[in-house]
């Protein structure tokens, strides 16, 4: 099964393993894919602090969720 045509706008979160995810919880950091160029092995990710970094497309495809999933978690 292949991933979506573009991962732009997809997201994933990092935070404490012993705490359930909540989008409004400052212990969790939401990372958004802000650039996805077809054919390149990486995507560009931005964290809540505005830092940008590359992430392997294969990993992003495995862990990132569509934007609509984040919208459902915001109270």
C-alpha positions in Angstrom: 0.0 0.0 0.0 1.4 3.4 -1.0 1.1 6.6 1.0 -0.7 9.8 -0.1 0.4 11.7 -3.2 1.6 14.6 -1.0 2.3 14.7 2.8 2.0 18.5 2.9 0.0 19.5 6.0 0.3 16.0 7.6 1.5 16.0 11.2 2.8 14.0 14.0 3.4 14.7 17.7 6.1 14.0 20.2 5.7 14.0 24.0 5.7 12.0 27.1 5.1 8.3 26.7 3.1 8.1 29.9 0.6 10.8 29.0 -2.2 10.7 26.4 -1.9 13.1 23.5 -3.9 16.3 23.6 -3.3 19.0 21.0 -3.6 21.8 23.6 -1.2 20.2 26.1 2.2 22.1 26.2 4.0 18.8 27.0 3.3 17.7 23.4 4.9 19.2 20.4 3.1 19.1 17.0 5.3 18.7 14.0 3.8 19.7 10.6 5.1 18.8 7.1 5.5 22.2 5.4 7.2 21.1 2.2 7.0 17.9 0.2 8.7 17.8 -3.2 7.9 14.7 -5.2 10.9 12.5 -6.0 13.0 13.8 -3.1 13.8 11.3 -0.3 12.9 13.8 2.5 10.1 16.1 3.6 10.6 19.4 5.4 9.0 19.5 8.9 8.4 22.5 11.2 7.9 22.1 14.9 5.9 24.4 17.2 9.0 26.5 17.9 9.4 27.3 14.1 12.4 25.1 13.7 12.6 23.3 10.4 14.4 20.0 9.6 14.3 17.2 7.1 12.6 13.9 7.8 12.9 10.8 5.7 9.8 10.4 3.5 9.5 6.7 4.4 9.4 7.6 8.1 7.0 10.5 7.5 4.7 8.2 5.6 4.7 5.7 8.4 4.0 8.2 11.3 2.3 11.3 9.9 -1.5 11.7 10.1 -3.7 13.9 7.8 -4.6 17.4 8.9 -8.2 16.4 9.5 -7.1 14.1 12.3 -5.4 17.0 14.2 -8.5 19.2 13.8 -10.6 16.5 15.5 -8.2 16.6 18.6 -8.5 20.3 19.2 -11.1 21.0 21.9 
